[in-house]
Amino acid sequence: MIRAENIHKSYDEVKVLKGVDIVIPEGKTVAFMGKSGAGKSTLLHILGTLDNPDQGKVFIEDQLVSELKSKELARLRNEKIGFVFQFHHLLNEFSALENVAIPAMVHSGNKAEAFKKAKELLDYLELSHRLEHKPHEMSGGEQQRVAFARALVNNPKVVFADEPTGNLDRGTSDEVHSLIQKLKAELNQTFVIVTHDAYLAEICDITFNIDAGRIIDSE
């Protein structure tokens, strides 16, 4: 699914990634763990095409990302990649249904089809009673489920999640754990997850431990 070779990244004089090689298999749930500042989120952003490495190559389904022009890269993100972040990043002025439908409308330009797919996903994630609710009218767990629905609406090959339980209490985190397990089991969804949540890492197929910009081991 994703292959990265010899990834280096620095910010000013700080070397954040120091020659990372990694393979993400299709249909697997992969966790990155390590201390704050180890390079986990930077690696996730580079694999997800949100940032560029200073050196090295990233391939998504054998496509060398650096060869893509800006419009081609935007299309790849929209069609093959979903993102979930710690703080949801839902648009406050829009309902749950509208938040989920927006990427699908960008993809197809078909409003009716986008809203149909968004409703199906929200129903699947047990949010049919929240379709017209805005983010501030939902709980933290419900907002995060809407964020997952938005990430999934274009049937991405991979979903990148940066600390998806980092802003949630224990009970709500457990809901997200169950959701990720459901999506992997029923949809064979590939996930790449940055987390400090030991239980979330436990339920993943592969855990890469990162320290000082290098992968030190995997489980």
C-alpha positions as CSV (number, residue, x, y, z in Angstrom):
1,M,0.0,0.0,0.0
2,I,2.7,2.5,1.1
3,R,6.4,2.3,0.9
4,A,8.9,4.9,2.2
5,E,12.6,4.8,1.6
6,N,15.4,6.7,3.5
7,I,13.1,9.5,4.7
8,H,14.9,12.5,6.2
9,K,13.2,15.7,7.6
10,S,14.6,18.7,9.4
11,Y,13.1,21.9,10.7
12,D,15.7,24.6,10.9
13,E,18.6,22.9,12.6
14,V,16.5,20.1,14.2
15,K,16.7,16.7,12.5
16,V,13.3,15.1,13.1
17,L,13.6,12.1,10.8
18,K,16.9,10.3,10.2
19,G,16.6,7.8,7.4
20,V,13.3,6.0,7.9
21,D,12.4,3.0,5.8
22,I,8.9,1.6,6.3
23,V,6.2,-0.5,4.5
24,I,2.5,-0.3,5.3
25,P,0.6,-3.4,4.1
26,E,-2.9,-3.1,2.7
27,G,-5.7,-4.0,5.1
28,K,-3.6,-3.6,8.2
29,T,-3.9,-1.3,11.2
30,V,-0.5,0.2,11.9
31,A,0.4,2.3,15.0
32,F,3.4,4.6,15.5
33,M,4.4,5.0,19.2
34,G,7.1,6.9,20.9
35,K,7.8,10.0,23.1
36,S,6.7,13.4,22.1
37,G,9.1,14.9,19.6
38,A,10.2,11.4,18.4
39,G,9.1,12.2,14.8
40,K,5.8,10.2,14.7
41,S,3.5,12.9,13.5
42,T,6.1,14.2,11.0
43,L,6.4,10.7,9.5
44,L,2.6,10.4,9.3
45,H,2.3,13.8,7.6
46,I,4.9,12.8,5.0
47,L,3.4,9.4,4.3
48,G,0.0,11.1,4.0
49,T,1.4,13.7,1.5
50,L,0.7,16.6,3.8
51,D,4.5,17.4,4.0
52,N,7.5,16.7,1.9
53,P,10.7,14.9,3.0
54,D,14.0,16.6,2.6
55,Q,15.4,13.4,1.3
56,G,13.9,10.0,0.4
57,K,11.0,8.6,-1.5
58,V,7.3,7.8,-0.7
59,F,5.3,5.4,-2.9
60,I,1.5,5.0,-2.6
61,E,0.4,2.0,-4.6
62,D,3.7,2.1,-6.4
63,Q,3.2,5.7,-7.5
64,L,6.2,7.9,-6.6
65,V,4.5,10.8,-4.8
66,S,7.2,13.4,-5.7
67,E,6.5,12.9,-9.4
68,L,2.9,14.2,-9.1
69,K,2.0,17.7,-10.0
70,S,-0.1,19.7,-7.5
71,K,-3.4,18.9,-9.1
72,E,-2.5,15.2,-9.3
73,L,-1.5,15.2,-5.7
74,A,-4.7,16.9,-4.6
75,R,-6.7,14.3,-6.6
76,L,-4.7,11.4,-4.9
77,R,-5.4,12.8,-1.5
78,N,-9.1,13.2,-2.2
79,E,-9.5,9.7,-3.8
80,K,-7.1,7.5,-1.9
81,I,-6.4,9.1,1.5
82,G,-8.6,10.0,4.5
83,F,-7.4,12.0,7.6
84,V,-8.6,12.0,11.2
85,F,-7.0,14.4,13.7
86,Q,-7.1,14.8,17.5
87,F,-9.3,17.8,17.5
88,H,-11.8,16.7,14.8
89,H,-11.5,19.8,12.6
90,L,-15.2,19.7,11.8
91,L,-16.7,22.9,10.2
92,N,-18.8,24.4,13.0
93,E,-21.3,26.1,10.7
94,F,-22.2,22.8,9.0
95,S,-24.2,19.8,10.1
96,A,-22.8,16.3,10.6
97,L,-24.3,15.3,7.2
98,E,-22.8,18.4,5.5
99,N,-19.3,17.9,7.0
100,V,-19.2,14.3,5.8
101,A,-20.6,15.1,2.3
102,I,-18.1,17.9,1.5
103,P,-15.2,15.7,0.4
104,A,-17.5,13.6,-1.7
105,M,-18.9,16.7,-3.4
106,V,-15.3,17.9,-4.2
107,H,-14.6,14.4,-5.6
108,S,-17.7,14.0,-7.8
109,G,-19.5,17.3,-8.0
110,N,-22.7,15.3,-7.5
111,K,-24.5,16.8,-4.5
112,A,-27.3,14.2,-4.3
113,E,-24.9,11.3,-4.5
114,A,-22.5,12.9,-1.9
115,F,-25.3,13.4,0.6
116,K,-26.6,9.8,0.0
117,K,-23.2,8.3,0.7
118,A,-22.7,10.6,3.7
119,K,-26.1,9.5,5.2
120,E,-25.2,5.9,4.6
121,L,-21.9,6.2,6.5
122,L,-23.5,8.1,9.4
123,D,-26.2,5.5,9.6
124,Y,-23.5,2.8,9.6
125,L,-21.6,4.6,12.4
126,E,-24.9,4.8,14.4
127,L,-25.3,8.5,14.0
128,S,-28.6,8.6,12.1
129,H,-30.1,10.7,15.0
130,R,-27.4,13.3,14.5
131,L,-27.5,14.1,10.8
132,E,-28.7,17.7,11.2
133,H,-26.7,18.4,14.4
134,K,-23.8,20.8,14.3
135,P,-20.5,19.9,16.0
136,H,-21.2,21.8,19.2
137,E,-24.4,19.9,19.6
138,M,-22.6,16.5,19.7
139,S,-20.4,14.8,22.3
140,G,-16.7,14.3,21.7
141,G,-17.1,10.7,20.7
142,E,-19.9,11.6,18.3
143,Q,-17.7,14.3,16.7
144,Q,-14.9,11.9,16.3
145,R,-17.2,9.4,14.6
146,V,-18.3,12.1,12.2
147,A,-14.6,12.8,11.5
148,F,-14.1,9.1,10.7
149,A,-17.2,9.2,8.4
150,R,-15.8,12.2,6.6
151,A,-12.4,10.4,6.2
152,L,-14.2,7.3,4.8
153,V,-16.7,9.0,2.4
154,N,-14.6,8.6,-0.7
155,N,-13.6,5.0,0.0
156,P,-9.9,5.8,0.6
157,K,-7.2,3.2,0.4
158,V,-5.8,4.4,3.7
159,V,-6.9,6.5,6.7
160,F,-4.2,8.4,8.6
161,A,-5.2,9.2,12.2
162,D,-3.1,11.5,14.4
163,E,-3.8,10.9,18.1
164,P,-7.5,10.1,17.4
165,T,-8.1,9.4,21.1
166,G,-5.8,12.1,22.5
167,N,-8.6,14.5,23.3
168,L,-11.1,12.0,24.6
169,D,-11.9,10.5,28.0
170,R,-11.5,6.8,28.7
171,G,-15.0,5.8,27.9
172,T,-15.1,7.7,24.6
173,S,-11.6,6.4,23.7
174,D,-13.0,2.9,24.1
175,E,-15.8,3.8,21.5
176,V,-13.1,4.9,19.0
177,H,-11.1,1.6,19.7
178,S,-14.3,-0.4,18.9
179,L,-14.9,1.8,15.8
180,I,-11.4,1.1,14.4
181,Q,-11.8,-2.6,15.0
182,K,-15.2,-2.6,13.3
183,L,-13.9,-0.7,10.2
184,K,-11.0,-3.0,9.8
185,A,-13.0,-6.2,10.2
186,E,-16.0,-5.2,8.1
187,L,-14.4,-2.9,5.5
188,N,-10.8,-4.2,5.5
189,Q,-9.7,-0.6,6.0
190,T,-6.0,0.3,6.2
191,F,-5.2,2.6,9.1
192,V,-1.9,4.4,10.0
193,I,-2.3,5.8,13.5
194,V,0.0,8.0,15.7
195,T,-0.9,7.4,19.3
196,H,0.2,7.4,23.0
197,D,-2.7,5.1,23.8
198,A,-1.2,1.8,24.7
199,Y,-4.5,-0.1,24.3
200,L,-5.1,1.4,20.8
201,A,-1.6,0.2,19.8
202,E,-2.4,-3.3,21.2
203,I,-5.3,-3.8,18.9
204,C,-3.3,-2.8,15.9
205,D,-1.7,-5.4,13.7
206,I,1.7,-3.7,13.6
207,T,3.3,-1.2,16.0
208,F,6.4,0.7,15.0
209,N,8.3,2.3,17.9
210,I,10.0,5.5,17.0
211,D,12.7,7.2,18.9
212,A,14.8,10.3,17.9
213,G,13.7,10.1,14.3
214,R,14.4,6.4,13.7
215,I,12.3,3.3,13.9
216,I,13.9,1.3,16.7
217,D,11.7,-1.8,16.5
218,S,8.3,-3.2,15.4
219,E,5.9,-5.6,17.0
